[in-house]
Amino acid sequence: MKRLIAFIFIILFSFMLLIIKDNNEIFDCNCEKMVIVSNNENLLEDCQKIFNSDDVYFIVEKEEKEKIDNLDFSYVKGVVLYFNKNVNLNYFNKRFNYTLFGGKSIEDRQVYYGYDKNYCDYRIIENKRVNVQLVKTENEWIVGYPLIITGF
């Protein structure tokens, strides 16, 4: 019985490490800044914080990425990455291996929805799994997991 409990614990622990590893891959990119949304105001130390109702928006600049190396994803509601406007859509497809659909124009912004198999959270939109949203504005690209929850 002890061996069975130990085996189950090892499997669960390995699964948790796999989820954390996969989610951290989205940070291994060349973004200008990122915003991590959580309801835990102590999630990240030494980051600029913006409080919005029950959510805390942690702003992490490009030079500060090491602050998120040991991020506990169990408290993360969403992640928003900001890229230079000169990056093209192919960069995102190659770098993140998305399956994109959509491509609607909303207020002079191109909006794409997609699914990234390396990110475990998702929403259902138009009967499809969606866990990434891309928006091209006049000044930048904004990428949100599972959606852009900071506005665009």
GIQUI-V385927 format. One record per backbone hydrogen bond with DSSP energy under -1.0 kcal/mol. NH is the residue of the N-H (numbers start at 1). CO is the residue of the C=O. E is the energy in kcal/mol with one decimal. If there is no record, write none. Layout:
NH:CO:E  NH:CO:E
This chain:
5:1:-2.2  6:2:-2.6  7:3:-2.7  8:4:-2.5  9:5:-2.4  10:6:-2.3  11:7:-2.3  12:8:-2.5  13:9:-2.6  14:10:-2.5  15:11:-2.3  16:12:-2.2  17:13:-2.2  18:14:-2.1  19:15:-2.2  20:16:-2.4  21:17:-2.7  22:18:-2.6  23:19:-2.5  24:20:-2.1  26:23:-1.2  27:24:-1.4  29:27:-2.1  32:82:-3.0  33:82:-1.2  34:60:-2.4  35:80:-2.8  36:58:-2.4  37:78:-2.9  38:56:-2.1  43:40:-1.7  50:57:-1.9  52:55:-2.9  55:52:-2.4  56:38:-3.5  57:50:-3.2  58:36:-2.9  59:48:-2.7  60:34:-3.1  62:32:-1.7  64:61:-2.0  67:64:-2.4  68:65:-1.9  69:66:-1.3  71:68:-1.6  75:72:-1.5  76:73:-1.4  77:37:-3.3  78:37:-1.4  79:145:-2.7  80:35:-2.7  81:143:-3.4  82:33:-2.7  83:141:-2.8  87:84:-1.6  91:88:-1.2  93:89:-1.9  94:90:-2.7  95:91:-2.8  96:92:-2.4  97:93:-1.1  99:115:-1.7  101:113:-3.5  103:111:-1.4  104:111:-1.5  106:109:-2.9  109:106:-1.0  110:136:-1.5  111:104:-3.6  112:134:-3.2  113:101:-2.5  114:132:-2.2  115:99:-1.9  119:116:-2.0  123:130:-3.3  125:128:-2.6  128:125:-1.4  130:123:-3.4  131:114:-2.2  132:114:-1.4  133:144:-2.0  134:112:-2.4  135:142:-2.4  136:110:-2.5  137:140:-3.1  141:83:-2.0  142:135:-2.7  143:81:-2.9  144:133:-2.8  145:79:-3.3
